Amino acid sequence: DPKIIQKPKYLVAVTGSEKILICEQYLGHNAMYWYRQSAKKPLEFMFSYSYQKLMDNQTASSRFQPQSSKKNHLDLQITALKPDDSATYFCASSQDTAETLYFGSGTRLTVL
Amino acid sequence: GDSVTQTEGPVTLSEGTSLTVNCSYETKQYPTLFWYVQYPGEGPQLLFKVPKANEKGSNRGFEATYNKEATSFHLQKASVQESDSAVYYCALMRQGGRALIFGTGTTVSVSP
């Protein structure tokens, strides 16, 4: 059974719309992350959270907002979508920050 | 800033031949070095990690030595199999860091 669940697996959106990418982890980890993978920048770090608090934000745009409603959840809200946002978004978790990361299978977002 | 540079792919091999994927890194602090592997439709998964300089990591026939003087961490396997076809990522995490920094990935294709 997958220990990091990302939903949906595929997502198609129109330019200007808003979407939420869901991530839940069942590894009992305290730290969670978002990474983006595209043809231009493979596996680009976006955010890290520890105990539901934002630790690092490497995303220049405020259109990307992580949301942590529970310790094992870290969703990603993306507003005013652009075609350049098309990518696969990976959620990851680790026991603590600076530990080995475990990745989900990704949400593939296409913005038309 | 921190960076990782890898062999540019794709690398195409026949079963039974040897594989080397070069990885060099730049960081101001002593990092932990990682190799991750990604199969189609999945997230990256840890192959192995090495936290200390001059030590070797290995898993499933793959190995790499943390060479602090040369700032390198080359991945090697003596005899590849078709099932080794995947994208391989070298990555680093700085001491006390909170983000795993990935190289651009190397696509390896092994033909029977």
Backbone of each chain as ProteinMPNN parsed JSONL, in Angstrom:
{"seq_chain_A": "DPKIIQKPKYLVAVTGSEKILICEQYLGHNAMYWYRQSAKKPLEFMFSYSYQKLMDNQTASSRFQPQSSKKNHLDLQITALKPDDSATYFCASSQDTAETLYFGSGTRLTVL", "coords_chain_A": {"N_chain_A": [[0.846, -1.196, 0.0], [0.543, 2.213, -0.833], [2.385, 4.643, 0.968], [2.492, 7.329, 0.918], [0.117, 9.354, -0.208], [-1.069, 10.856, -3.062], [-3.376, 13.026, -4.535], [-5.322, 14.468, -7.169], [-4.178, 11.897, -9.5], [-3.862, 12.716, -12.106], [-4.454, 15.918, -13.541], [-6.266, 18.361, -15.181], [-6.422, 21.711, -16.079], [-7.776, 24.993, -16.707], [-6.313, 28.006, -17.938], [-5.894, 30.561, -15.546], [-7.555, 29.503, -13.626], [-8.089, 27.814, -10.414], [-6.524, 25.346, -8.409], [-6.336, 22.548, -6.137], [-3.894, 20.485, -4.854], [-3.644, 17.356, -3.361], [-2.084, 15.874, -0.52], [-1.242, 13.185, 1.534], [0.41, 11.588, 4.175], [1.385, 8.467, 5.557], [3.431, 7.611, 7.132], [4.16, 8.455, 9.557], [5.769, 10.663, 9.725], [7.389, 13.82, 10.511], [8.075, 15.933, 8.919], [7.302, 17.522, 5.853], [7.149, 17.999, 2.277], [7.108, 19.817, -0.851], [7.826, 19.236, -4.228], [8.611, 20.11, -7.6], [8.445, 18.859, -10.895], [9.552, 19.312, -14.067], [10.1, 19.609, -17.625], [11.89, 21.654, -17.909], [13.085, 22.147, -15.399], [14.096, 19.729, -13.657], [12.921, 18.083, -10.738], [12.599, 20.256, -8.715], [12.945, 21.978, -5.732], [10.324, 23.173, -3.661], [8.786, 23.784, -1.201], [9.237, 23.352, 2.36], [7.962, 21.824, 5.279], [7.759, 21.577, 8.801], [6.491, 19.909, 11.525], [4.017, 21.043, 10.885], [4.662, 23.646, 10.371], [5.825, 26.231, 8.228], [9.011, 25.962, 6.87], [10.878, 26.398, 4.821], [10.748, 28.271, 1.812], [10.988, 28.156, -1.505], [9.759, 29.121, -3.631], [9.03, 31.549, -5.907], [6.639, 32.748, -6.486], [3.604, 33.915, -5.093], [1.352, 32.622, -5.778], [1.393, 30.008, -5.218], [0.479, 28.13, -2.556], [1.018, 26.344, 0.295], [-0.935, 24.158, 2.401], [-1.578, 23.051, 5.586], [-3.58, 21.108, 7.232], [-3.629, 19.026, 8.968], [-1.275, 17.052, 10.828], [-0.254, 15.064, 9.145], [-0.865, 15.913, 6.632], [-0.293, 17.796, 3.688], [-1.318, 19.971, 1.618], [-1.389, 21.543, -1.629], [-2.177, 24.597, -2.81], [-2.881, 26.172, -5.826], [-3.192, 29.143, -7.459], [-4.647, 31.264, -10.022], [-3.787, 29.908, -12.419], [-1.223, 29.148, -14.817], [-0.052, 28.246, -18.121], [2.672, 27.614, -17.9], [2.823, 26.481, -15.422], [2.384, 23.868, -15.741], [3.314, 20.658, -14.932], [4.745, 17.891, -13.1], [3.861, 17.41, -9.809], [5.384, 16.637, -6.855], [4.888, 15.274, -3.679], [6.594, 14.885, -0.601], [8.012, 13.244, 2.293], [9.686, 13.191, 5.502], [11.311, 11.807, 8.414], [12.404, 13.727, 10.146], [13.454, 17.086, 9.366], [16.285, 17.244, 7.229], [16.629, 14.565, 7.043], [16.293, 11.391, 5.264], [14.302, 11.625, 2.356], [11.034, 10.573, 1.396], [9.059, 9.882, -1.37], [5.863, 10.641, -2.87], [3.75, 9.434, -5.593], [3.131, 11.454, -7.297], [1.339, 14.265, -8.795], [0.151, 14.944, -11.892], [-0.034, 17.841, -13.518], [-1.723, 19.644, -15.97], [-1.976, 22.623, -17.673], [-4.144, 24.358, -19.635]], "CA_chain_A": [[0.0, 0.0, 0.0], [1.354, 3.423, -0.844], [2.43, 5.32, 2.256], [2.261, 8.74, 0.641], [-0.976, 9.372, -1.18], [-1.288, 12.128, -3.726], [-4.598, 13.022, -5.335], [-5.508, 13.346, -8.088], [-2.971, 11.494, -10.21], [-3.81, 13.597, -13.269], [-5.313, 17.087, -13.361], [-6.256, 19.308, -16.296], [-7.037, 22.964, -15.653], [-7.7, 26.076, -17.689], [-5.553, 29.182, -17.499], [-6.621, 31.482, -14.675], [-8.331, 28.802, -12.598], [-7.406, 27.478, -9.162], [-6.609, 23.918, -8.098], [-5.675, 22.097, -4.912], [-3.281, 19.169, -4.924], [-3.763, 16.752, -2.044], [-1.04, 14.942, -0.102], [-1.337, 12.617, 2.876], [1.442, 10.572, 4.409], [1.079, 7.526, 6.648], [4.714, 7.107, 7.599], [4.407, 9.012, 10.886], [6.831, 11.65, 9.615], [7.112, 15.168, 11.009], [8.405, 16.934, 7.909], [6.705, 17.279, 4.533], [7.745, 18.843, 1.254], [6.62, 19.794, -2.232], [8.789, 19.395, -5.307], [8.01, 20.204, -8.931], [9.282, 18.251, -11.928], [9.148, 19.675, -15.426], [11.184, 19.417, -18.59], [12.866, 22.738, -17.746], [13.789, 22.083, -14.108], [13.75, 18.471, -12.998], [12.932, 17.984, -9.286], [12.875, 21.562, -8.13], [12.407, 22.116, -4.386], [9.39, 24.283, -3.524], [8.49, 24.118, 0.199], [9.378, 22.349, 3.403], [7.202, 22.038, 6.497], [8.121, 20.723, 9.916], [5.441, 20.032, 12.542], [2.983, 21.895, 10.323], [5.102, 25.045, 10.213], [6.645, 26.465, 7.05], [10.427, 26.128, 7.174], [11.555, 26.977, 3.661], [9.924, 28.556, 0.645], [11.851, 28.513, -2.62], [8.889, 29.457, -4.751], [8.995, 33.003, -6.008], [5.288, 33.235, -6.684], [2.626, 33.717, -4.007], [0.222, 31.838, -6.291], [1.543, 28.655, -4.665], [0.272, 28.21, -1.113], [0.81, 25.068, 0.977], [-1.927, 24.19, 3.473], [-1.422, 21.865, 6.435], [-4.697, 21.055, 8.176], [-3.295, 17.988, 9.952], [0.165, 16.776, 10.847], [0.154, 14.201, 8.042], [-1.383, 16.467, 5.386], [0.251, 19.042, 3.167], [-1.913, 20.224, 0.314], [-0.801, 22.668, -2.354], [-3.16, 25.373, -3.561], [-2.281, 26.978, -6.877], [-4.195, 30.063, -7.995], [-4.341, 31.958, -11.281], [-2.918, 28.956, -13.122], [-0.641, 29.513, -16.114], [0.474, 27.061, -18.826], [4.013, 27.31, -17.382], [2.69, 25.695, -14.186], [2.245, 22.459, -16.119], [4.439, 19.903, -14.377], [4.349, 16.888, -12.114], [4.136, 17.909, -8.46], [5.633, 15.523, -5.928], [4.91, 15.476, -2.244], [7.554, 13.998, 0.048], [8.05, 13.401, 3.745], [10.843, 12.607, 6.178], [11.106, 11.737, 9.852], [12.676, 15.11, 10.525], [14.186, 17.744, 8.286], [17.666, 16.76, 7.088], [16.607, 13.105, 6.948], [15.947, 10.854, 3.953], [12.959, 11.93, 1.867], [10.246, 9.553, 0.715], [8.208, 10.612, -2.304], [4.649, 10.092, -3.444], [3.867, 9.137, -7.026], [2.986, 12.688, -8.054], [0.132, 14.737, -9.501], [0.556, 15.54, -13.169], [-0.918, 18.981, -13.811], [-1.633, 20.256, -17.297], [-2.756, 23.863, -17.733], [-4.41, 24.67, -21.047]], "C_chain_A": [[0.884, 1.25, 0.0], [1.255, 4.142, 0.494], [2.278, 6.822, 2.119], [1.257, 8.801, -0.512], [-1.122, 10.763, -1.741], [-2.527, 11.999, -4.606], [-4.82, 14.386, -5.963], [-4.193, 12.963, -8.755], [-2.759, 12.377, -11.451], [-4.816, 14.728, -13.069], [-5.153, 17.988, -14.57], [-7.009, 20.549, -15.853], [-6.925, 23.997, -16.774], [-6.933, 27.244, -17.101], [-6.441, 30.104, -16.672], [-7.399, 30.802, -13.563], [-7.456, 28.477, -11.391], [-7.574, 25.984, -8.897], [-5.902, 23.636, -6.777], [-5.17, 20.683, -5.119], [-3.198, 18.607, -3.503], [-2.58, 15.829, -1.76], [-1.258, 14.509, 1.331], [-0.236, 11.575, 3.026], [1.112, 9.766, 5.663], [2.353, 6.843, 7.116], [5.028, 7.615, 9.003], [5.502, 10.066, 10.887], [6.383, 13.035, 10.091], [7.36, 16.253, 9.985], [7.798, 16.537, 6.569], [7.175, 18.339, 3.557], [6.913, 18.801, -0.029], [7.795, 20.048, -3.167], [8.016, 19.45, -6.625], [8.988, 19.623, -9.948], [8.735, 18.636, -13.292], [10.339, 19.445, -16.346], [12.29, 20.455, -18.356], [13.699, 22.586, -16.478], [13.411, 20.804, -13.38], [13.891, 18.57, -11.484], [13.4, 19.267, -8.598], [12.185, 21.657, -6.773], [11.49, 23.334, -4.309], [9.244, 24.705, -2.065], [8.926, 22.985, 1.117], [8.593, 22.802, 4.628], [7.729, 21.09, 7.563], [7.115, 20.971, 11.027], [4.406, 21.091, 12.132], [3.374, 23.359, 10.21], [5.998, 25.154, 8.981], [8.091, 26.718, 7.465], [11.161, 26.821, 6.032], [10.566, 27.164, 2.529], [10.85, 29.004, -0.464], [11.036, 28.901, -3.851], [8.707, 30.964, -4.801], [7.568, 33.54, -6.011], [4.385, 32.921, -5.5], [1.4, 32.961, -4.492], [0.258, 30.403, -5.752], [1.474, 28.762, -3.148], [0.085, 26.813, -0.522], [-0.206, 25.251, 2.094], [-1.792, 22.908, 4.268], [-2.505, 21.861, 7.494], [-4.469, 20.018, 9.274], [-1.804, 17.694, 9.823], [0.609, 15.973, 9.632], [-0.393, 14.666, 6.694], [-0.578, 17.69, 4.987], [-0.273, 19.204, 1.752], [-1.231, 21.422, -0.322], [-1.886, 23.351, -3.173], [-2.421, 26.229, -4.586], [-3.37, 27.844, -7.483], [-3.714, 30.685, -9.297], [-3.392, 31.134, -12.146], [-2.474, 29.469, -14.491], [-0.152, 28.242, -16.812], [1.866, 26.648, -18.328], [3.981, 26.518, -16.078], [2.534, 24.209, -14.478], [3.501, 21.7, -15.719], [3.865, 18.747, -13.574], [4.795, 17.39, -10.745], [4.24, 16.72, -7.511], [5.597, 16.014, -4.486], [5.924, 14.487, -1.662], [7.475, 14.201, 1.549], [9.335, 12.791, 4.278], [10.587, 12.636, 7.672], [11.308, 13.119, 10.487], [13.328, 15.773, 9.335], [15.636, 17.266, 8.355], [17.753, 15.234, 7.126], [16.213, 12.681, 5.537], [14.507, 11.169, 3.586], [12.339, 10.73, 1.172], [9.19, 10.283, -0.109], [6.921, 9.863, -2.615], [4.837, 9.891, -4.935], [3.508, 10.33, -7.91], [1.596, 12.978, -8.561], [0.622, 15.441, -10.756], [-0.463, 16.595, -13.56], [-0.654, 19.511, -15.212], [-2.539, 21.47, -17.313], [-2.896, 24.282, -19.192], [-4.696, 26.152, -21.244]], "O_chain_A": [[1.858, 1.328, 0.749], [0.177, 4.238, 1.081], [1.97, 7.511, 3.092], [1.528, 8.356, -1.627], [-1.28, 11.733, -0.999], [-2.707, 11.011, -5.318], [-4.523, 15.394, -5.321], [-3.191, 13.656, -8.579], [-1.632, 12.733, -11.794], [-5.89, 14.525, -12.502], [-4.035, 18.341, -14.945], [-8.111, 20.452, -15.312], [-6.085, 23.881, -17.666], [-6.919, 27.434, -15.885], [-7.58, 30.392, -17.04], [-7.86, 31.474, -12.64], [-6.271, 28.808, -11.343], [-8.644, 25.424, -9.134], [-5.006, 24.367, -6.357], [-5.924, 19.793, -5.512], [-2.75, 19.28, -2.575], [-2.128, 15.095, -2.639], [-1.435, 15.333, 2.229], [0.016, 10.783, 2.118], [0.638, 10.293, 6.67], [2.356, 5.658, 7.452], [6.052, 7.247, 9.578], [6.102, 10.339, 11.927], [5.199, 13.375, 10.081], [6.903, 17.382, 10.159], [7.784, 15.362, 6.202], [7.553, 19.441, 3.954], [6.128, 17.88, -0.255], [8.627, 20.927, -2.944], [6.918, 18.908, -6.743], [10.194, 19.858, -9.877], [7.593, 18.321, -13.627], [11.441, 19.129, -15.896], [13.469, 20.179, -18.575], [14.897, 22.868, -16.488], [12.489, 20.808, -12.564], [14.892, 19.095, -10.997], [14.467, 19.318, -7.985], [10.977, 21.441, -6.674], [11.824, 24.401, -4.824], [9.54, 25.849, -1.719], [8.978, 21.822, 0.717], [8.558, 23.984, 4.969], [8.096, 19.951, 7.274], [6.904, 22.115, 11.43], [3.987, 21.919, 12.942], [2.522, 24.218, 9.982], [6.825, 24.28, 8.724], [8.365, 27.576, 8.304], [11.967, 27.724, 6.258], [9.674, 26.344, 2.31], [11.435, 30.085, -0.397], [11.561, 28.993, -4.96], [8.272, 31.574, -3.825], [7.327, 34.669, -5.582], [4.396, 31.809, -4.97], [0.496, 32.685, -3.704], [-0.735, 29.68, -5.826], [2.316, 29.411, -2.527], [-0.916, 26.158, -0.813], [-0.335, 26.334, 2.664], [-1.877, 21.811, 3.716], [-2.379, 22.519, 8.527], [-5.035, 20.112, 10.363], [-1.167, 18.048, 8.831], [1.718, 16.166, 9.135], [-0.387, 13.907, 5.725], [-0.223, 18.516, 5.827], [0.272, 18.636, 0.806], [-0.579, 22.216, 0.357], [-2.442, 22.768, -4.104], [-1.46, 26.923, -4.255], [-4.372, 27.323, -7.973], [-2.529, 30.637, -9.626], [-2.331, 31.608, -12.551], [-3.228, 30.122, -15.213], [0.133, 27.251, -16.14], [2.199, 25.463, -18.336], [4.993, 25.948, -15.672], [2.55, 23.386, -13.562], [4.61, 22.056, -16.118], [2.652, 18.641, -13.392], [5.956, 17.749, -10.549], [3.317, 15.915, -7.383], [6.198, 17.03, -4.136], [6.085, 13.381, -2.177], [6.94, 15.203, 2.024], [9.987, 11.989, 3.611], [9.747, 13.399, 8.148], [10.478, 13.594, 11.261], [13.718, 15.094, 8.385], [16.137, 16.928, 9.427], [18.847, 14.679, 7.231], [15.843, 13.517, 4.712], [13.599, 11.002, 4.4], [13.009, 9.978, 0.465], [8.514, 11.185, 0.386], [6.882, 8.633, -2.625], [5.912, 10.134, -5.483], [3.57, 10.233, -9.135], [0.777, 12.076, -8.738], [1.396, 16.396, -10.697], [-1.607, 16.283, -13.892], [0.486, 19.789, -15.587], [-3.727, 21.371, -17.006], [-1.909, 24.526, -19.887], [-4.941, 26.59, -22.368]]}, "seq_chain_B": "GDSVTQTEGPVTLSEGTSLTVNCSYETKQYPTLFWYVQYPGEGPQLLFKVPKANEKGSNRGFEATYNKEATSFHLQKASVQESDSAVYYCALMRQGGRALIFGTGTTVSVSP", "coords_chain_B": {"N_chain_B": [[25.169, 29.202, -4.313], [23.97, 25.884, -3.409], [24.674, 23.127, -5.561], [24.257, 20.461, -7.98], [25.773, 18.458, -10.387], [25.346, 16.296, -13.086], [26.102, 13.431, -15.247], [25.131, 13.966, -18.537], [22.289, 12.653, -20.027], [20.623, 10.782, -22.691], [21.819, 7.619, -21.404], [22.741, 4.758, -22.996], [22.787, 1.302, -22.852], [23.901, -2.135, -23.108], [22.62, -5.172, -21.721], [24.508, -6.579, -19.06], [26.76, -5.057, -19.372], [28.916, -2.431, -18.018], [28.078, 0.355, -15.884], [28.495, 3.825, -15.454], [27.659, 6.746, -13.867], [28.339, 10.017, -13.72], [28.756, 12.344, -11.045], [29.011, 15.492, -9.659], [29.435, 17.945, -7.093], [28.58, 21.073, -5.494], [28.943, 22.878, -2.603], [28.944, 24.801, 0.405], [29.107, 23.641, 2.833], [29.502, 20.547, 4.71], [28.035, 18.003, 3.081], [25.38, 15.486, 3.127], [25.271, 12.893, 0.824], [23.291, 11.606, -1.855], [21.856, 8.988, -3.859], [19.124, 8.741, -5.914], [16.497, 6.868, -7.53], [14.271, 6.846, -10.263], [11.392, 5.455, -11.56], [9.243, 5.079, -14.439], [6.218, 6.902, -14.064], [6.309, 6.937, -11.332], [7.33, 8.261, -8.1], [10.579, 9.6, -7.113], [12.822, 7.268, -5.584], [14.785, 6.285, -2.806], [18.037, 5.156, -3.451], [20.544, 4.82, -2.196], [22.365, 6.386, 0.522], [25.102, 8.477, 1.612], [26.566, 9.699, 4.388], [29.073, 10.524, 5.183], [32.34, 11.709, 4.355], [34.611, 9.972, 2.189], [33.502, 7.509, 2.526], [31.648, 4.62, 1.371], [28.658, 3.975, -0.359], [26.085, 1.552, -1.037], [23.783, -0.476, -2.914], [21.696, -2.916, -4.238], [23.59, -3.725, -6.104], [24.57, -1.37, -7.094], [26.945, 1.251, -6.507], [28.679, 3.933, -4.814], [31.24, 6.265, -4.045], [31.901, 8.685, -1.649], [33.666, 11.331, -2.412], [35.395, 13.689, -1.063], [37.533, 15.416, -1.63], [37.593, 15.57, -4.405], [35.073, 16.44, -4.756], [33.023, 14.659, -5.635], [30.699, 12.043, -6.548], [30.287, 9.478, -7.882], [28.175, 7.204, -9.58], [28.16, 3.68, -9.88], [27.864, 0.538, -11.561], [28.574, -2.796, -12.001], [27.507, -4.716, -13.762], [24.832, -4.311, -15.655], [21.207, -4.672, -15.718], [18.19, -5.164, -17.634], [16.088, -4.274, -16.09], [17.201, -2.179, -14.721], [16.792, 0.096, -16.095], [15.965, 3.409, -15.937], [15.548, 6.692, -14.432], [18.213, 8.322, -12.953], [19.096, 10.104, -10.102], [21.367, 12.258, -8.634], [21.912, 13.726, -5.467], [22.075, 16.233, -2.884], [22.206, 17.074, 0.607], [22.705, 19.684, 2.717], [24.577, 19.903, 5.764], [22.501, 20.115, 8.489], [20.61, 21.115, 6.852], [17.468, 21.735, 5.101], [16.457, 21.061, 2.727], [16.461, 18.909, -0.041], [18.68, 18.866, -2.625], [18.621, 18.37, -5.997], [20.343, 16.886, -8.812], [20.177, 17.15, -12.41], [19.338, 14.732, -13.326], [19.804, 11.526, -14.884], [19.011, 9.684, -17.621], [18.861, 6.264, -17.992], [19.032, 3.625, -20.194], [18.637, 0.25, -20.696], [19.242, -2.325, -22.854], [18.095, -5.606, -23.793]], "CA_chain_B": [[24.256, 28.247, -3.727], [24.284, 24.47, -3.602], [24.31, 22.593, -6.883], [24.694, 19.109, -8.331], [25.905, 18.284, -11.838], [25.437, 14.87, -13.442], [26.246, 13.028, -16.648], [23.954, 14.273, -19.344], [21.844, 11.442, -20.707], [20.457, 9.438, -22.142], [22.88, 6.64, -21.476], [22.18, 3.528, -23.537], [23.716, 0.2, -22.6], [23.402, -3.501, -23.264], [22.671, -5.963, -20.488], [25.798, -7.199, -18.756], [27.864, -4.08, -19.434], [29.057, -1.639, -16.801], [27.477, 1.681, -15.903], [29.01, 4.905, -14.607], [26.988, 8.043, -13.986], [29.152, 10.971, -12.968], [28.065, 13.341, -10.236], [29.863, 16.395, -8.89], [28.58, 18.824, -6.308], [29.127, 22.305, -4.919], [28.27, 23.373, -1.412], [29.927, 25.371, 1.328], [29.184, 22.848, 4.056], [29.662, 19.118, 4.483], [26.694, 17.473, 2.811], [25.082, 14.072, 2.932], [25.048, 12.681, -0.613], [22.263, 10.607, -2.119], [21.418, 8.608, -5.192], [17.727, 8.338, -6.019], [16.135, 6.298, -8.822], [12.865, 7.097, -10.571], [10.818, 4.65, -12.63], [8.114, 5.79, -15.069], [4.952, 6.965, -13.335], [6.523, 6.879, -9.882], [8.202, 9.274, -7.529], [11.943, 9.117, -6.862], [12.997, 6.447, -4.386], [16.178, 6.27, -2.383], [18.88, 4.011, -3.774], [21.347, 4.806, -0.981], [22.924, 7.686, 0.885], [26.376, 8.414, 2.322], [26.673, 10.938, 5.144], [30.445, 10.908, 5.552], [33.354, 11.694, 3.312], [35.471, 8.794, 2.029], [32.749, 6.266, 2.73], [30.979, 4.117, 0.172], [27.294, 3.484, -0.215], [25.762, 0.566, -2.053], [22.473, -1.119, -2.841], [21.26, -3.598, -5.464], [24.696, -3.792, -7.056], [25.062, -0.009, -7.36], [27.779, 1.788, -5.448], [29.285, 5.242, -5.044], [32.107, 6.685, -2.958], [31.859, 10.123, -1.335], [35.024, 11.838, -2.555], [35.322, 15.095, -0.638], [38.584, 16.194, -2.3], [37.187, 15.805, -5.795], [33.634, 16.791, -4.688], [32.325, 13.795, -6.577], [29.917, 10.926, -5.972], [29.92, 8.792, -9.123], [27.417, 5.952, -9.43], [28.69, 2.618, -10.725], [27.352, -0.824, -11.439], [29.471, -3.621, -12.835], [26.787, -5.466, -14.784], [23.451, -3.823, -15.587], [20.113, -5.5, -16.224], [17.137, -4.371, -18.276], [15.282, -3.675, -15.022], [17.885, -0.979, -14.209], [16.384, 1.243, -16.91], [15.301, 4.376, -15.062], [16.257, 7.973, -14.319], [19.006, 8.329, -11.727], [19.349, 11.455, -9.604], [22.302, 12.532, -7.552], [21.345, 14.811, -4.666], [22.801, 16.547, -1.654], [21.57, 17.852, 1.661], [23.714, 20.306, 3.566], [24.486, 19.619, 7.194], [21.494, 20.996, 9.08], [19.758, 21.653, 5.797], [16.071, 21.313, 5.1], [16.02, 20.813, 1.346], [17.277, 17.994, -0.828], [18.961, 19.509, -3.909], [18.828, 17.323, -6.984], [20.902, 17.132, -10.126], [19.182, 17.156, -13.487], [18.901, 13.378, -13.631], [20.402, 10.848, -16.034], [18.178, 8.575, -18.085], [19.633, 5.075, -18.354], [18.231, 2.618, -20.904], [19.393, -0.987, -20.865], [18.568, -3.216, -23.803], [18.439, -7.01, -23.535]], "C_chain_B": [[24.689, 26.823, -4.005], [23.883, 24.025, -4.993], [24.887, 21.207, -7.069], [24.693, 18.997, -9.847], [26.123, 16.808, -12.143], [25.738, 14.676, -14.914], [24.959, 13.36, -17.381], [23.553, 13.013, -20.104], [21.264, 11.742, -22.068], [21.708, 8.578, -22.312], [22.237, 5.324, -21.904], [23.214, 2.421, -23.434], [23.077, -1.122, -22.98], [23.517, -4.222, -21.929], [24.05, -6.582, -20.307], [26.975, -6.253, -18.827], [27.851, -3.232, -18.166], [28.493, -0.232, -17.003], [28.254, 2.607, -14.983], [28.211, 6.154, -14.906], [27.765, 9.014, -13.107], [28.294, 11.983, -12.234], [29.122, 14.187, -9.535], [28.97, 17.409, -8.197], [29.349, 20.052, -5.84], [28.296, 22.688, -3.726], [29.331, 23.884, -0.459], [30.102, 24.522, 2.571], [29.297, 21.373, 3.713], [28.283, 18.489, 4.282], [26.595, 15.972, 3.048], [24.751, 13.932, 1.455], [24.127, 11.481, -0.829], [22.266, 10.224, -3.603], [19.966, 8.14, -5.074], [17.502, 7.757, -7.422], [14.636, 6.518, -9.033], [12.446, 6.253, -11.764], [9.61, 5.38, -13.199], [6.849, 5.736, -14.227], [5.087, 6.926, -11.827], [7.342, 8.074, -9.415], [9.603, 8.721, -7.344], [11.978, 8.274, -5.589], [14.489, 6.345, -4.082], [16.863, 4.994, -2.828], [19.839, 3.785, -2.598], [21.841, 6.218, -0.692], [24.24, 7.465, 1.64], [26.567, 9.733, 3.068], [28.099, 11.424, 5.373], [31.404, 10.788, 4.388], [34.186, 10.421, 3.381], [34.776, 7.473, 2.323], [32.011, 5.898, 1.449], [29.566, 3.709, 0.538], [27.025, 2.461, -1.313], [24.368, -0.004, -1.822], [22.179, -1.723, -4.206], [22.349, -3.618, -6.526], [25.252, -2.442, -7.459], [25.934, 0.439, -6.189], [28.319, 3.158, -5.84], [30.105, 5.6, -3.82], [32.09, 8.202, -2.847], [33.295, 10.633, -1.355], [35.002, 13.338, -2.275], [36.35, 15.959, -1.373], [38.182, 16.549, -3.716], [35.744, 16.32, -5.886], [32.842, 15.98, -5.7], [31.646, 12.645, -5.852], [29.391, 10.105, -7.136], [29.235, 7.461, -8.84], [27.969, 4.903, -10.388], [27.931, 1.322, -10.49], [28.122, -1.666, -12.448], [28.736, -4.289, -13.998], [25.301, -5.107, -14.702], [22.461, -4.826, -16.157], [19.052, -4.588, -16.833], [16.294, -3.639, -17.237], [15.953, -2.452, -14.387], [17.542, 0.262, -15.028], [15.526, 2.173, -16.068], [16.029, 5.712, -15.182], [16.952, 7.989, -12.961], [19.352, 9.774, -11.362], [20.372, 11.435, -8.483], [21.755, 13.725, -6.771], [22.208, 15.055, -3.438], [21.887, 17.249, -0.665], [22.683, 18.371, 2.553], [23.521, 19.87, 5.001], [23.513, 20.615, 7.817], [20.529, 21.565, 8.074], [18.356, 21.103, 5.864], [15.564, 21.035, 3.694], [17.005, 19.882, 0.668], [17.436, 18.638, -2.205], [19.358, 18.435, -4.905], [19.616, 17.808, -8.191], [19.803, 17.004, -11.166], [18.7, 15.768, -13.874], [19.575, 12.826, -14.871], [19.508, 9.667, -16.393], [19.073, 7.437, -18.554], [18.689, 4.071, -19.007], [19.113, 1.405, -21.159], [18.613, -1.9, -21.789], [19.029, -4.651, -23.576], [19.435, -7.559, -24.555]], "O_chain_B": [[25.647, 26.58, -4.739], [22.881, 24.483, -5.54], [25.86, 20.821, -6.421], [23.733, 19.392, -10.509], [26.973, 16.155, -11.539], [25.649, 15.603, -15.719], [23.856, 13.077, -16.912], [24.388, 12.382, -20.752], [21.403, 12.863, -22.557], [22.522, 8.778, -23.213], [21.31, 4.835, -21.259], [24.357, 2.571, -23.865], [21.861, -1.213, -23.152], [24.392, -3.923, -21.116], [24.675, -7.045, -21.262], [28.075, -6.596, -18.392], [26.925, -3.296, -17.357], [28.438, 0.291, -18.116], [28.625, 2.227, -13.873], [28.098, 6.571, -16.059], [27.834, 8.843, -11.889], [27.254, 12.42, -12.726], [30.025, 13.652, -8.891], [27.869, 17.696, -8.667], [30.579, 20.07, -5.797], [27.075, 22.811, -3.824], [30.483, 23.452, -0.509], [31.098, 24.644, 3.284], [29.198, 20.996, 2.545], [27.467, 18.452, 5.203], [27.608, 15.281, 3.157], [24.031, 14.76, 0.897], [24.175, 10.49, -0.1], [22.626, 11.019, -4.471], [19.629, 7.277, -4.263], [18.207, 8.098, -8.371], [13.839, 6.392, -8.103], [13.051, 6.318, -12.834], [9.014, 6.213, -12.517], [6.454, 4.677, -13.739], [4.083, 6.885, -11.116], [7.955, 8.79, -10.207], [9.805, 7.509, -7.41], [11.248, 8.543, -4.635], [15.329, 6.324, -4.982], [16.354, 3.893, -2.618], [19.927, 2.676, -2.072], [21.751, 7.115, -1.529], [24.461, 6.407, 2.229], [26.715, 10.779, 2.437], [28.319, 12.586, 5.715], [31.295, 9.89, 3.553], [34.434, 9.868, 4.453], [35.424, 6.427, 2.361], [31.781, 6.732, 0.573], [29.319, 3.165, 1.614], [27.646, 2.492, -2.375], [23.851, -0.015, -0.705], [22.402, -1.074, -5.227], [22.056, -3.537, -7.719], [26.3, -2.372, -8.1], [25.701, 0.064, -5.04], [28.406, 3.5, -7.019], [29.723, 5.284, -2.693], [32.247, 8.909, -3.842], [34.054, 10.392, -0.416], [34.639, 14.143, -3.132], [36.066, 17.111, -1.702], [38.394, 17.67, -4.176], [35.256, 16.602, -6.98], [32.094, 16.526, -6.51], [31.97, 12.32, -4.71], [28.182, 10.042, -7.356], [29.661, 6.696, -7.974], [28.217, 5.19, -11.559], [27.434, 1.046, -9.398], [28.29, -1.278, -13.604], [29.285, -4.411, -15.094], [24.599, -5.547, -13.791], [22.809, -5.698, -16.953], [19.029, -3.385, -16.571], [15.841, -2.519, -17.473], [15.324, -1.758, -13.588], [17.963, 1.366, -14.682], [14.485, 1.771, -15.549], [16.996, 5.845, -15.932], [16.332, 7.698, -11.938], [19.828, 10.551, -12.19], [20.248, 10.685, -7.514], [21.19, 14.642, -7.366], [22.971, 14.187, -3.014], [20.93, 17.924, -1.043], [23.495, 17.606, 3.074], [22.416, 19.507, 5.403], [23.69, 21.826, 7.682], [19.708, 22.417, 8.415], [18.079, 20.14, 6.578], [14.373, 20.799, 3.495], [18.22, 20.042, 0.783], [16.445, 18.922, -2.876], [20.311, 17.687, -4.686], [19.567, 18.985, -8.55], [18.64, 16.777, -10.833], [17.761, 15.631, -14.658], [19.882, 13.571, -15.803], [19.279, 8.77, -15.581], [19.938, 7.627, -19.409], [17.662, 3.712, -18.43], [20.187, 1.509, -21.752], [17.45, -2.21, -21.529], [20.18, -4.899, -23.218], [19.823, -8.725, -24.473]]}, "name": "protein", "num_of_chains": 2, "seq": "DPKIIQKPKYLVAVTGSEKILICEQYLGHNAMYWYRQSAKKPLEFMFSYSYQKLMDNQTASSRFQPQSSKKNHLDLQITALKPDDSATYFCASSQDTAETLYFGSGTRLTVLGDSVTQTEGPVTLSEGTSLTVNCSYETKQYPTLFWYVQYPGEGPQLLFKVPKANEKGSNRGFEATYNKEATSFHLQKASVQESDSAVYYCALMRQGGRALIFGTGTTVSVSP"}
